[in-house]
Each structure stands twice: as C-alpha cells, then as structure tokens.
Amino acid sequence: MTENDRTALAAFEGKLHRLLHEYTQKEELNRELSLRIEEKENSLKELQLRCTALEKSYNDLKQARVISLSDAAVGETKERIAKLVREIDRCIESLKK
C-alpha cells in the first residue's frame, strides 16, 4: 500500500467516523422529537375529551337554566349573550388586523 493510499484510507475512515457520529446524533434527535410529538398528541386528545365533556356540561346547564328562567330573565340573558357576541366579534376583528 502506498503512502497516498494510506492517506486516502485515513481520510476516508475519518469521514466515515464523522458520518456515523452525525447519524447517531440525528437518530437520537429523531427519537426525542418522536416522543415529544407523541406526548403532544396524547395531551391534545385529553384536552379534546375535556373540551367535549365541558361543552356537554355547558349545554346541559344552559338547557336547565332556560327551562327555569322567567320571561324577564330570558330577555336579560339574551341581552347579555348579544353583548358577549359583540365583544367576541370585536376581538376577532382586532386579531385580524
């Protein structure tokens, strides 16, 4: 083996070790990111279930309240809801800007 061959082989070995090291690092990063994605997906599922349960509870409460309200209270409630809707609309408009 000539000196040029040895130099080329040493350079090749160095590059190969560097590539293997980088591959190992990327593989570890990929595992970490996969775990984080899985955790986020689980968290999202839990929050969606909680949201669904809260929406059902809210709707049940809303129905119970409507049944128990008098005509004057219904009018006041409608006014409050309209005010809240206007406030939400203003918020949405300011977010669009």
N, C-alpha and C positions, 0 to 999 in steps of 0.2 A: 504494500500500500504506500503510495507516495505522500509526500507532505501536503500537497493540495487536496488529496483525497481525505486525509485526516482532518484538515481544516474544514473542509466541506461537511464531513461527518459530524464534527464537533458543533458546527453552526446549526446543522440540521437537528441534532439532539437538543441543543439549547432552545431552538424554536419549538420543537415538539413538547418539551417540558413546559414551556410558557403557555402553549396552546392547551395542554392538559390542565394546567393550573387555572387558566381562564375558564375552561369548560366546567371544572369543578365549582368555581365561584358562581358561574351562571346557573348551574344546576341547583345550587343551594338557594340562590336568589329566587329561582323559579318555584322551589318548594315553599319558601316563605310567602311569596306572593299568592300561591295557590291556597295556602292556609288562611291568609288574610281574606281572600275572596270568599272562601267557604264560611268563615266567621261572619262576614258582612251579609252573605246570603241568608244564613241562619238568623241573624239579627233582623234582617228585613222581613223574613217570614213571621217571626214573632211579633214584630210591630204591625204587620198586616193583619194578623189574627186579633191582636189587641184592638186595632182600629175597627175591625169588623164587629167585635164584641161591643165596643163603645158606641158605634153607630146604632146597633140594635137596641142597646140600653137607652140611648138618646131618643130613638123613635118611639120606644115603649113609653118613656117618660112624657114625651110630647103628646102622645095619644091620650095618656091618662090625664094630663093637665087640661087638654082641650075638652075632654068629657066633663071635668069638674068645674070648668070656668063658667061664670055667668056671661051674659051678653056684653056687659060693660068691660069685663076683664078681657074678653076676646078682642074687643076693639083696641084696648090698650096694648095687648100683646101684638096685634097686627101692626100697630104704630111702631112699637119697639123693633119688630122684625124688619119693617121697612127702613127704619133708621140704621139698623145694622147692615142691611144690604147696601144702602147708600154709602156707608162708611167703607165697606169692603170694596165697592166699586171705585171709590176714591183711592184706596190703597193700590188696587190693581192698576189704575191709571198712572199713579206715581211710580210704580215699578216698571211700567212700560217706557217711561222717559229715560 
